[in-house]
Amino acid sequence: MNAKSIPPAVADEIIALPEDQTASMPSRVNTSFNGGLFILALFTVLYFTHEIVIPVLLAFITKLVRVFT
């Protein structure tokens, strides 16, 4: 299929990028940064609450092991 067989209106649609595609790029970057900040905040909370979280988590895992065995 050569370029002469494509009508000009269709060729313009194929070549031109959608307007929302350029706007979605910063959104993805912001989402990645927000996800990284969430993980960092989660690790910070776990660091300060490890004396409570680890025993509760181990008790929960032990309870699951007893249920499924």
Contacts in CASP RR format, 6 or more apart in sequence:
PFRMAT RR
TARGET T0000
AUTHOR 0000-0000-0000
METHOD contacts of the structure
MODEL  1
MNAKSIPPAVADEIIALPEDQTASMPSRVNTSFNGGLFILALFTVLYFTH
EIVIPVLLAFITKLVRVFT
3 11 0 8 1.000
6 14 0 8 1.000
46 53 0 8 1.000
END
